[in-house]
Amino acid sequence: MLSPADLVLQLMIAVAIIVALIIILDIHPSISLIVGALYIGLATGLGSMTTVETIGDGFGNLMNSIGIPIIFGIMIGTILAECGGARKIAVTLVDVIPSKYAAYAIGLAAVIISIPVFFDVTFLVLAPVAIAVWQETDVEYPTIVGALAIGAGAAHTFIPPTPNPLAAAGIIGFPLSNMVVAGLLVGIPAVIITIGIYTRIVQFVWKPDSDIKEIPFNAQNNTLENTPSFLASLLPIIAPILLILSVSVSRALTGDVSTPVQFLGSRIIALLIGLVIAVVVFVRVQGLEDLSDQFTEALEPAGLVLTITGAGGAFGAVVQESGSVDSLVDVIGISGNGLGILLLAYALGLVLRAVIGSGTVAGITAMTVVAGIQTTVPGSALAMAALSGGLAFGHINGSGFWIATELSGLDVMGGFKTFTLGQTLCSIFGLTGSVIIALIM
């Protein structure tokens, strides 16, 4: 039987092995997480067969909870982007919001579009729109780019059905509707506050002569033809969220949830309905010819996310079975019922994001590590803290950094001053939101 200090040491070694495999040997995160799970299981005395069985159970249990919803969510985003719905949302918001608030309009558009799609897709869709807005307003260029990075990063990190917040409920064990509420109530204010503060900070460090290489999309036409309406574009995103929330609303109002409400509000059915709506919108605009290709296109990123998420679930299951996390709480002297547990979750996510580069891997790993802690802190608050850490300090070792930098025509330092600075500030307000949730619930 290992002492608490030895269990913590083995946990640290396991995380170091995962990081080394990803960074030094360029091994895929899913394989690295499984290797880390094998190590900690064997090193802490679980035994070979128990370790293997726990890995399989951890992977399978998480996939049972979120596998199909992740696939449906990615398909919604892919179809919406391809039929022009995502861009329609952005342009409509920019048109109706006064030009002096253009950065907030871009940030809000990025939030909405990133709910069902990945950060890189959002940035690809919105970069031309953001640059066109900059050309037509007095808003500074780094403000527009930073607002886009802040909005897209926050929604991708906090609001289901993007993979990390969708997985949070299954990993930590709380209702998905709680994560939806926490993501919306914390994520959107965090974006608005962050943009306001970021705008004031970036003007002191921005050097246009060196931070910008060459701004692309200068001839971008901002008119839209043959695209769905704003409401039709929004419906595939809003419908699943409302259906999931209906379960909690029904319980709060009546003390019970009827079978039809529970059925329609389940994550699989809610996202399936959103997908059906997205298909209808796509077919009305593009016809049936390319629909099959859109489903195929969505499966590639879905497969990557599922393997990473499932492997994270496997790693977390072994960590919990080994008792390493409870030992970590004891060794560092924090209370499982206090706010220190939120700081631990945030710190884990932050360090992993800075070292590995992937916010998805950082968030999933941080949540799986803290999921085993016995605590009275609400699961949504714990998840928000870990996810907030995974939003911070993205830099040159992450694909998101290069997507934002290259699509905006920025130099590396320009990327640090927009993507890295904006998202790190937003992560701080995400952590603040998690503390507020923990205090009031």
C-alpha positions in Angstrom: 0.0 0.0 0.0 1.6 3.3 -1.1 1.6 6.3 1.1 -0.3 9.5 0.1 2.9 11.2 -0.9 3.9 8.2 -3.1 0.5 8.2 -4.8 0.9 11.9 -5.6 4.3 11.2 -7.0 3.0 8.5 -9.3 0.2 10.8 -10.5 2.8 13.5 -11.3 5.0 11.0 -13.1 1.9 9.7 -15.1 1.1 13.3 -16.2 4.8 13.9 -17.1 4.8 10.7 -19.2 1.7 11.9 -21.1 3.2 15.4 -21.7 6.5 13.9 -22.8 4.9 11.5 -25.2 2.8 14.3 -26.8 5.5 17.0 -27.0 8.8 15.1 -27.5 7.7 12.0 -29.4 4.7 13.6 -31.1 2.4 10.7 -30.0 -1.3 11.3 -30.4 -2.9 12.5 -27.1 -5.4 9.5 -27.1 -2.5 7.0 -27.0 -0.5 9.1 -24.6 -3.4 9.2 -22.2 -3.9 5.4 -22.3 -0.1 4.9 -21.7 -0.4 7.3 -18.7 -3.4 5.3 -17.4 -1.5 2.0 -17.7 1.5 3.5 -15.8 -0.4 4.9 -12.9 -2.5 1.7 -12.6 0.5 -0.6 -12.4 2.6 1.9 -10.4 0.0 2.2 -7.7 -0.6 -1.5 -7.3 -4.0 -1.9 -9.0 -2.7 -4.9 -10.8 -2.5 -5.5 -14.5 -6.0 -6.9 -15.2 -7.8 -4.4 -12.9 -5.9 -1.6 -14.7 -6.9 -2.9 -18.1 -10.5 -3.4 -17.1 -10.7 0.1 -15.5 -9.3 1.6 -18.7 -12.0 -0.1 -20.8 -14.7 0.8 -18.3 -13.6 4.4 -18.1 -13.5 4.8 -21.9 -16.8 3.0 -22.5 -18.7 4.8 -19.7 -17.8 8.2 -21.0 -18.6 7.2 -24.6 -21.9 5.8 -23.5 -22.7 9.3 -22.0 -21.4 11.6 -24.7 -20.3 9.7 -27.8 -23.4 10.2 -29.9 -24.1 13.7 -28.8 -20.6 14.8 -29.8 -21.0 13.3 -33.3 -24.4 15.1 -33.7 -23.0 18.4 -32.4 -20.1 18.4 -34.8 -22.5 17.5 -37.7 -24.7 20.5 -36.8 -21.7 22.8 -36.9 -20.4 21.4 -40.1 -23.7 21.6 -41.9 -24.4 25.1 -40.6 -21.0 26.4 -41.7 -21.3 24.9 -45.2 -24.7 26.3 -46.0 -23.7 29.8 -45.0 -25.8 29.9 -41.8 -22.8 30.6 -39.5 -21.8 33.6 -41.6 -25.4 34.8 -41.8 -25.5 35.0 -38.0 -22.3 37.0 -37.8 -23.2 39.5 -40.5 -26.7 40.0 -39.1 -25.4 40.8 -35.6 -22.7 43.1 -37.0 -25.4 45.0 -39.0 -27.8 45.5 -36.2 -25.3 46.5 -33.5 -23.8 50.1 -33.6 -20.4 50.3 -35.2 -18.7 51.6 -31.9 -19.7 48.2 -30.4 -18.4 46.2 -33.4 -16.0 44.3 -31.3 -18.8 43.1 -29.0 -20.9 42.1 -32.1 -18.0 40.0 -33.5 -17.4 38.5 -30.0 -21.1 37.6 -29.6 -21.3 36.2 -33.2 -18.2 34.0 -32.4 -19.9 32.8 -29.2 -23.1 31.7 -31.1 -21.2 30.1 -33.9 -18.7 28.2 -31.7 -21.5 26.5 -29.7 -21.8 23.7 -32.2 -18.4 24.1 -34.1 -14.7 24.0 -33.4 -12.6 27.1 -32.8 -10.8 26.8 -36.2 -14.1 26.6 -38.2 -15.4 29.7 -36.4 -12.3 31.7 -37.0 -12.2 30.6 -40.7 -15.9 31.7 -41.2 -15.6 34.9 -39.2 -12.1 36.2 -40.1 -13.3 37.8 -43.4 -16.3 39.3 -41.7 -14.2 40.7 -38.9 -11.7 42.3 -41.3 -14.5 43.8 -43.4 -16.0 45.3 -40.2 -12.6 46.7 -39.2 -12.3 48.3 -42.7 -15.7 50.0 -42.2 -15.4 51.2 -38.6 -13.0 53.1 -36.4 -12.3 50.0 -34.2 -8.7 49.1 -33.9 -7.5 45.9 -35.7 -6.2 44.0 -32.6 -9.5 44.7 -30.9 -11.5 43.0 -33.7 -9.1 40.0 -33.8 -9.0 39.7 -30.1 -12.8 39.8 -29.7 -13.1 37.0 -32.3 -10.6 34.9 -30.4 -12.2 35.6 -27.1 -15.8 34.8 -28.2 -14.8 31.7 -30.1 -12.6 30.3 -27.4 -15.0 31.0 -24.6 -18.0 29.2 -26.3 -15.8 26.3 -27.4 -14.6 26.0 -23.8 -17.7 26.6 -21.7 -21.0 26.0 -23.6 -22.3 22.5 -24.7 -22.5 20.8 -27.1 -18.8 21.5 -27.8 -16.9 18.4 -26.6 -15.2 19.6 -23.4 -18.3 21.1 -21.6 -20.4 18.3 -23.0 -18.0 15.8 -21.5 -17.9 17.6 -18.2 -21.2 16.3 -17.0 -20.3 12.7 -17.7 -16.7 13.0 -16.3 -17.6 14.7 -13.0 -21.2 13.5 -12.7 -23.9 16.1 -12.7 -26.8 17.0 -15.0 -25.9 18.4 -18.4 -28.5 21.1 -18.0 -26.4 22.5 -15.1 -23.4 22.8 -17.5 -25.5 24.6 -20.1 -26.7 27.1 -17.5 -23.2 27.6 -16.1 -21.7 27.9 -19.5 -24.2 30.5 -20.7 -24.4 32.5 -17.5 -20.6 32.6 -17.0 -19.4 32.4 -20.6 -21.3 35.2 -22.2 -20.7 37.8 -19.4 -17.0 36.7 -19.3 -16.7 37.4 -23.0 -18.3 40.9 -22.7 -16.2 41.9 -19.7 -13.0 40.4 -21.2 -13.5 42.3 -24.5 -13.9 45.6 -22.5 -10.8 45.1 -20.5 -8.7 43.5 -23.3 -9.5 46.6 -25.5 -7.9 48.9 -22.9 -4.9 46.7 -22.3 -3.9 45.8 -25.9 -3.6 49.5 -27.0 -0.6 49.9 -24.7 1.3 46.9 -26.1 0.2 46.9 -29.8 2.8 47.8 -32.4 1.1 47.7 -35.9 4.4 48.0 -37.8 5.8 44.8 -36.3 2.7 42.9 -35.1 1.0 42.7 -38.4 2.5 40.9 -41.4 -0.2 41.3 -44.1 -3.9 41.6 -43.5 -5.8 39.1 -45.7 -9.3 39.3 -47.2 -9.0 42.9 -48.3 -11.3 42.4 -51.2 -13.8 40.4 -49.1 -17.4 41.0 -50.2 -19.7 41.2 -47.2 -22.9 40.5 -49.2 -24.7 37.1 -48.8 -26.5 35.3 -51.4 -28.4 32.0 -51.3 -28.0 31.6 -47.5 -30.6 30.7 -44.8 -32.3 33.4 -42.8 -30.9 34.6 -39.5 -33.6 32.7 -37.5 -33.3 29.5 -39.6 -29.5 29.7 -39.0 -29.9 30.1 -35.3 -32.6 27.4 -34.7 -30.3 24.3 -35.0 -28.1 25.9 -32.2 -30.9 27.2 -29.9 -33.3 24.2 -30.1 -31.0 21.6 -28.4 -30.1 24.0 -25.7 -33.7 24.9 -24.9 -34.7 21.2 -24.9 -31.9 20.3 -22.5 -32.8 23.2 -20.3 -36.5 22.1 -20.3 -35.7 19.2 -18.0 -34.3 21.4 -15.3 -37.1 24.0 -15.8 -39.8 21.4 -15.5 -38.2 20.0 -12.4 -38.0 23.4 -10.8 -41.6 24.4 -11.6 -43.4 21.1 -10.9 -40.9 19.1 -8.8 -41.0 16.3 -11.4 -40.1 15.7 -15.1 -42.7 14.0 -17.4 -41.5 11.3 -19.7 -42.0 13.3 -22.9 -39.9 16.2 -21.5 -37.2 13.9 -20.2 -37.1 12.1 -23.6 -36.9 15.3 -25.7 -34.5 16.9 -23.3 -32.0 14.0 -23.3 -28.7 14.9 -24.9 -29.1 12.4 -27.7 -32.6 13.4 -28.7 -32.1 17.1 -28.2 -29.0 17.2 -30.5 -30.7 14.8 -33.0 -33.5 17.3 -33.3 -31.0 20.1 -33.8 -29.3 18.0 -36.5 -32.6 17.4 -38.3 -33.3 21.1 -38.3 -29.8 21.8 -39.6 -30.4 19.3 -42.4 -33.7 20.9 -43.3 -32.0 24.3 -43.4 -29.1 23.0 -45.6 -31.4 21.2 -48.0 -33.6 24.3 -48.5 -30.5 26.3 -49.4 -28.1 23.8 -51.1 -30.3 20.9 -52.1 -29.6 17.2 -51.4 -26.6 16.8 -53.7 -23.8 17.6 -51.2 -25.5 16.6 -47.9 -23.8 13.2 -47.7 -20.4 14.8 -48.1 -21.2 17.1 -45.1 -21.8 14.1 -42.9 -18.6 12.5 -44.1 -16.7 15.7 -43.5 -17.9 15.9 -39.9 -16.9 12.4 -39.0 -13.1 13.1 -39.2 -13.0 15.7 -36.5 -15.6 13.8 -34.5 -13.4 10.7 -34.5 -10.4 12.7 -33.2 -12.5 14.3 -30.5 -14.0 11.0 -29.4 -10.7 9.2 -29.1 -9.2 12.0 -27.0 -12.2 12.3 -24.8 -12.6 8.6 -24.3 -8.9 8.2 -23.5 -9.3 11.0 -21.0 -12.2 9.1 -19.4 -10.0 6.0 -19.2 -7.1 7.9 -17.6 -9.5 9.5 -15.1 -11.1 6.2 -14.2 -7.7 4.7 -13.3 -6.6 7.8 -11.4 -9.8 7.7 -9.3 -9.5 3.9 -8.7 -5.9 4.4 -7.5 -6.9 7.0 -4.9 -4.2 9.4 -6.2 -6.4 12.5 -6.3 -7.6 12.2 -2.7 -4.0 11.9 -1.7 -3.2 15.0 -3.7 -5.8 16.9 -1.8 -4.3 15.7 1.5 -0.7 16.3 0.6 -1.2 19.9 -0.6 -3.4 20.6 2.3 -6.6 22.0 0.7 -10.1 21.3 1.7 -12.3 19.3 -0.6 -15.2 21.5 0.5 -13.4 24.9 -0.1 -12.5 27.1 -3.0 -9.0 25.7 -3.0 -10.3 22.8 -5.0 -11.3 25.2 -7.8 -7.9 26.7 -7.8 -6.4 23.3 -8.1 -8.6 22.4 -11.1 -7.8 25.7 -12.8 -4.0 25.3 -12.2 -4.1 21.8 -13.6 -5.9 23.0 -16.8 -3.6 26.0 -17.1 -0.3 24.1 -16.8 -1.5 21.4 -19.2 -2.6 24.0 -21.8 0.6 25.9 -21.6 2.7 22.7 -21.9 0.7 20.6 -24.3 -1.0 23.3 -26.3 -4.4 21.6 -26.8 -7.2 23.1 -24.8 -9.3 20.0 -25.4 -6.6 17.7 -23.9 -5.9 20.1 -21.1 -9.6 20.5 -20.1 -10.4 16.8 -20.3 -7.3 15.8 -18.4 -7.8 18.4 -15.6 -11.5 17.4 -15.2 -10.7 13.7 -15.0 -8.0 14.3 -12.4 -10.3 16.4 -10.1 -13.4 14.3 -10.7 -12.4 11.8 -8.1 -12.2 14.3 -5.3 -14.8 14.0 -2.6 -16.2 17.6 -2.4 -19.4 19.5 -1.8 -18.4 22.0 -4.5 -21.0 21.8 -7.3 -19.9 19.8 -10.3 -20.6 22.6 -12.7 -18.3 24.9 -10.7 -15.5 22.3 -10.7 -15.9 21.8 -14.4 -15.8 25.5 -15.1 -12.6 26.0 -13.2 -10.8 23.1 -15.0 -12.1 24.3 -18.4 -11.1 27.9 -17.6 -7.6 26.7 -16.9 -7.6 24.9 -20.3 -8.4 28.2 -22.0 -5.4 30.1 -20.6 -1.9 30.5 -22.1 -2.5 29.1 -25.6 0.6 29.8 -27.6 2.9 28.5 -30.4 2.5 24.9 -29.5 -1.3 24.9 -30.2 -3.0 24.8 -33.5 -5.6 27.4 -32.4 -2.8 30.0 -32.0 -1.5 29.5 -35.6 -5.0 29.5 -37.1 -5.9 32.8 -35.4 -2.5 34.3 -36.2 -2.3 33.2 -39.9 -5.9 34.0 -40.8 -5.6 37.4 -39.3 -2.3 38.2 -41.0 -0.4 38.7 -37.7 3.2 38.2 -36.7 3.9 35.8 -33.8 4.0 38.7 -31.3 0.7 39.9 -32.7 -0.7 36.4 -32.0 0.4 36.6 -28.4 -1.2 40.0 -28.0 -4.5 38.9 -29.4 -5.2 35.2 -29.1 -3.1 34.5 -26.0 -3.8 37.7 -24.1 -7.5 37.7 -24.9 -8.2 34.0 -24.0 -6.1 34.2 -20.9 -8.0 37.2 -19.6 -11.3 35.3 -20.4 -10.1 32.3 -18.4 -9.7 34.4 -15.3 -13.3 35.6 -15.5 -14.3 32.0 -16.2 -12.6 31.0 -12.9 -14.3 33.9 -11.2 -17.6 32.6 -12.5 -16.9 29.1 -11.1 -16.2 30.6 -7.7 -19.5 32.5 -7.8 -21.3 29.3 -8.7 -19.7 27.5 -5.8 -20.6 30.3 -3.3 -24.3 30.6 -4.3 -25.2 26.9 -4.9 
